[in-house]
Amino acid sequence: MKKIFRKIHLWLSVPFGIFITLICFSGAMLVFEKEITEWCRPDIYFVKEVRETPISIDSLMERVSATLPDDVTATGLTVPADACRTWQVGLSKPRRASIYVDPYTGEVTGRSERLPFYNTMFHLHRWMMGTSSGFGKLLVGISTLMLVVILLTGILMWLTNRRKPLAKSLKISFTQGWPRFWHDLHVAGGIYATIFLLTIALTGLTWSFTWYRTAFYNLFGAEASVGEHGNGRMPEKSSAEGHTDNHERPSDALTVTADVHNVRNGKAHRGGGGRRNGKYGGRHKSANVRQDETYTAAPDTIVMVEPRPASPFAQWQKVYAALAQAHPGYRQITLSNGHAGLVPAGRNSLRAADRYDFDAATGEVTAVTPYSEQPKSARVRSIVYTVHVGSWGGWLTRIITFLAVLLGATLPLTGYYLWIKRLLAKSKHKQ
């Protein structure tokens, strides 16, 4: 049996080893993407000055909306507990797009986007530099599936080799030369990393194959999502996506006064009109007229002004204040039209949020759904992602995941070394 396991282990490792190395290395690089990105771009993710109180959410969202192109709307807001951080505003398009805003000034600090290095690592890890629907995705899926078989045969090889005690198998020699070091790194490194690599590979396959995802979810009594699940970012980061339906109600009519000194060709004129320029780029929306603004018109001229619909963000401040007061140690609050999510203190995953439904017209909370009572499919999806990226246990498990996956990237390389060394030895012996 040992010879069979060895042959399976070898002849799967030879063609797929290089791809496994690339997948593992790029995955390891993505573990701390969020922290490194924020360190490289503090101007986007951190405020310049922490003030006593942020501006109202209604005012902030209106300011952000005024900077967006006409075909893009703000759909949600993510508020972190840290007062030094900027707030994240989700956009209707492109998919999962968002921008960051200084909550004390309303200034847009930048877009949510990957650094060039991490963009390369992500495309390498998910699609082998291809596309989400191309051959690269299939190659990553097959290589990950082969990794599972290689790891299992490696375990069986070790279990059938009873001549070598466990304590000796776990040691890596640094004093007996490079050949011995590479051998020990392959054997001992494989033992140390196998459990973590198996867990990461088995969860990672849910992004590669629909049939596997369906079976995986059915195993836990949950229904798999129709499309590819997850947000595609290894360091977990909320995109503040929300619903785009607008619950609008008419407001009081605007006041119209007459001022002959501000007449422009007998037509009503709004002082300071025109479009505002924003940082997002493209054509921009003009800011919404507020109820305290005054219009002027020629004497005896009646100007009809349409009532301004209520802002879809009008009650967000009320909901946020109520949730923050009820949960002073929260990690993050996410708001969208009619819904809010809150991640309490002590939860390692930002995806494990309690859900609050509220009346968009009054801001009254109408329903509360704790994370533990949400649909099983959503909870399984959250667990799969947090296990795959190693964030389920906080910093400790993330560090362990980084080391295990980085070690996994070396296993095919050390395996190639041992295989070539053995081939050379056999060739020399035949001569």
N, C-alpha and C positions, 0 to 999 in steps of 0.2 A: 504493500500500500504506500509505503514511504516513497518508492520510486515513481509511482503514479502521481502522487501529490507534487513531487519535485518537477516532473515533466510539465504538468499543468501550470505550475508556478512559473517555470522558466519560459515556456513558449507563449504564455500570455504577456509576460513582462517584457520580452524582447521587442515585439512590435508596438506595444502600448506604453512602455515605460517612459519614453520621452514626453508623451502627452500628459501622463500622470504627473511628471515633474513640473511641467508648465502650469497645470491646473492647481497643484498644491502650492507652488511658489506664488502665483498670482493671488490665490485665496489668502495666503498668509499676509501678503502685502495689504489686502483690503480690510483686515481685522481692525486696524487702528486708523482707518481712513478719516473718520470724522474728526478725531482729535488732531491729526496732523494737518488736515485741511484748515481747521479753525486756527491752528498755530500759524500757518502760512498766510491766512487772510483774516487777521483780527479786525480789519476795517469793515468787513461784511458782517461778521458774527458777534461783534461786541460793540457796545455804545461808546461814544467818545466821553460822555460825562453822565454820571448817574445823578438824576435830580430827585426831588422829594416825591413827586407823583408823576406817572405817565399822563399823556393827554388822553381824553376819552376815546374809547374804542370806536365809537360812531364817527368822531372827527378824524381819527387816524385812517379808518377804512375809506372814508370819503376822499381824503387827500391822496391815498394810494390809487383809488379808482380814477381820479382825475389825471393820473400820469400814464394810464394804460392805453393801449391802442383801442379803437372803437369796437373791435370784435373780440376783445378779451375782458373778462370780468373777474373780480375778486370773489372767491368762493368760500374761503375759510381763513381762520386765524389760529396760530399756535402760540401760546403764551408760556414760556418757561418760567420756573420759579426764581431763577437767578436774575436779579435786577440788573446785572451787568450785560446781559445778553440782549440781542435784538430779537424782535418778534418776526415770525414767519407767516407770510400771507400766501395762501394757495391761489392759483390761477386756473381759469377754466380751460386754457390750452396754452402751449402744448401739454400733452398728458403728463400729469404729476409735476408740472412746473410750479415754481414758487419764487418769491422774492423776500428779502429781509428788510425790515424797517426799524428805525430808531424810535422806540415808543415814547421818548421824551420830546422829540421834535417833529415826528412824522416823516422824516427824510428817508427815502429809499436808499439803502446802503449797497445793494447789489443783488444779483440773481443767484439762485441755488444751482451750482454747476460743479462738476468734477474738475480737479486739477488734471492737466494733460497726462501726467504719469498714471494717476488712478483711472482715468478714462481708458488708457491702454490696458491696465491690469484687469479692469472689469470686462472689457471685450475679450480679452484673452481667457479669462476664467469662465465666462459664460458661453462664448461662441467661438473660441479659438481664432479671434480677430475676424470672424465672419459676421453673419447677420442672425437675428433671432429666429429666422425661418429657413436658414440655409444649412449647408452640410456641416458647418462648424459646430452648430448646436448638437447635431446628431453625433459628431465625433466626440464631443465632450461627454455626452450621455453614455455612449458605448465605453469610452475609456473609464468613466466612473464605475460603470457596471463591472468592467474587468478588474478594477481595483478591489472591489468587494471580493471577487473570486480569488484574486492573488493574496489578499490578506487572510482569507479563510484557509487557503492551502498552506500558507506560511505557518499559521497556527497549528494545523494538522501535522506539518513536517516537524515542528518543534515538539509536539506531544508524542510523536512516534519515535523520537530520538531520545531514548531513556538513558543512554550512556553518559550524557552530559548533565550534571546537576543544575538546578534552576539558578542557584547563586552564581555559578560560573557563567551562565548564559546572559546574566544581567550586567556583567562587568565589561567595561570598555578599556582596553589597554592603551596607554599613551607612551609606553616605554619600550615596546617590542617591535618598532618599525612601522612604516606605513601600511604594508600588506595586512599586518595583524590589526591595525587600527581600523582599516576599511571593513575588514571582516566583522569585527566586533560591533562597529557602528551599524552595519546592516542587520546583524542578528539581534543585538540588544536594543538598537533603535526601533526595530520592527516590533519587538515585544512591548516597549514603552508606549509606542504610538498607536498600536493596532486598535484598541478600544475606541480611542478618540477618532481615528481615521474612519473606522467602520460607521460610527454614529454620524459623522459629517457626510460620508458618502451616501448612506442610506437616506438621509434627509435631503441631500442635494439632488438625488435622482427624481424627486417630485417636480423639479423644474424642467426635467429633460423629456420624460415620457408620460403621456396622458394615461396609458394603461397602468403604469406603475403608480401614478398619483391616485387613480381611482381605487386601486387595490390597497394602497397604503392608508387612505382615509377610511375605506370600508373596514379595515382591520381595527380601527379605533371607533367604529360606529358613527362615522361622520361622512357627510357628502362632500366630494371634491368640487371645487369651483370649476366653472366652465372654461375660463381662460387660464393663462399662466398666472399663478398666484405670487404674492410677494411684491415688494416695491423695487426689486432689482438692485438695491444698494446694500452692500454688505454691512458697513457700520450703520446701525439702525438710526433712521432719521425721519421724523414725521413730515409729510408733505402738506399738511394742513388742508387737505382736500375736503370739500364739503358739497352740499347739494346746491344746484344752480337755480332751483325754482324760487321765484320771488313772491313773498306774501306782502302785497302792497295795499295800503289804504289811503284815501285822500286826506290831505291836511287842510287847515283853514286857508281861505283865499288870501293872496298877498295884497298888501296895501298899495294903492296907487295915488300919488300926489302930483300936483302941477307946479312946475318951476320954469318960468319963461326964459330964464338965463341958461338953461340946459337943453333948450329945444334944438334938435338937429333935423332941419328940413321937415318940420312938422311931424316927425316920427318919435316914438318913445325911444329913449336911450338909456342904457345901463352904463353907469360909470365903471371904468376899469374893465370893460368887457374884453373878449378875445380868448384865444386858446392858451392854455398853460403848457409849458414844456416840462417833460418829466424825464427820468433817467431810464425808463424801460425802453424807449426808442420807438420809432414809427409815428403814425398819426395818433394824436391824443384826444381824449375827451375833454370837453370844457367842464369846469367844476359845476356841481349842481347849485341852483339858486337856493338860498336859505330864506327862511320866513322873515328874518329881520332886515332883508335888503329892500331898498326903496327904488322904485322906478319913477322917472319924471316924464311928463308929456306936455304938449302944447295946451294952452287954456282951452276949455270947453271940449277937449278931446277925451273920449272914453276909451280906455285901454283895457282889453280883456286879457287877463292872465290866467292860464290854466293852473289849477291847484297842483302843487308838487306832490307826487306820490311819496308816501313815507319811506324813509331809507330802510332797506332790508337789514341794516346793521343797528337800527335804532335801539333794540333791546339787548344787544350783546353785552353792553357794559353792566346792565343789571344782572344778567345771568352769570357773568364772570365774577362780579363782586360777591354774589351769593355763594358760588362754589368755592371761591378762595377763602371766604370767611368760615365756611363749614369745614374746609380741609386746609388748615394753615400750613401743613407740611407737604402739600402736593408737589409732584415733580413737574407736571405739565398739564395745561388745560387747552383743549382744542375746541373752537367754536365754528359752527357752520349754520346755515339757515334752518332753524328749528331743532338743531341737535348740538350737543356738547359732549366732549369726552374728557374724563379726568383720570390721570394716573396718580394714585396716592403714593405717599412716601413708603419706601420699603419694597416696591416692585421694581425688579431689575429690567423688565421689558417695557418700553414705551408703547408697545402695542397692547398691553394688558390694561386697557382703559375701561372704567365704568362709564356707561352711557346715560345721558340725561336728555330727554325730549322736552322742549319748551314751546310755548305759544309765541310765535314770532311777533304778534301784535302787542302782547302784554308783558312778555318776558317771564311769565309764570311757568315753573317746571311742572310738567304734566305727567311724566313717567320717569322712573329710575330703574335701570337694568344693570346690576352689578356684573362685573366681568365673569364671575363664576356661573351666572345664569344666562349668559349669551349663547347663541347657537353653537353647538359643539364644533361645527365645521370652522367657524371663525376662531375658536380657541385652539383647535388643532393646527390651523394655519399659522397662528401666532407662535405656538410652541415649536413647530417645525423650523420657522425662521430663526428664533432665538437660540435653538440648539445648534442649528447649522453654523451660525456666526459666533457661537460660544458666549453669548451675553446672558445666558440663563442664570449664571451665578455671580454676576458682577465682574469686577476687574480681575479677580483670581482666575475664573474660568476663561476669560478672554486671553489672558497671558498664556495659560496652559494650551488653549486652542492654537494660538500663534506658534508656540514652540512645537506642538505636535504636528501641525500641518507643514511647518518649515522642515521638520525632521522627515516627514513623509516625502517631501520633494527630493531629499537626498537618497532615499531608499532605491529608486530605480538606477541612480548613478552608481551607487556602491554595488548594486546587483550586476550592472554591466561590467564593472571592474572585475568582480569575482568570476563572472562567466568568461570574459576574455582571458583572464589569467589561467583559468582551467583549460581553455582551448589551447593556449600556447604551451602549457605544461604537457598536454596530451600529444601535441604535435612534436614537441621536443623528445618525448619518450619514444615515439614511433621511430624517430631518426636514430 
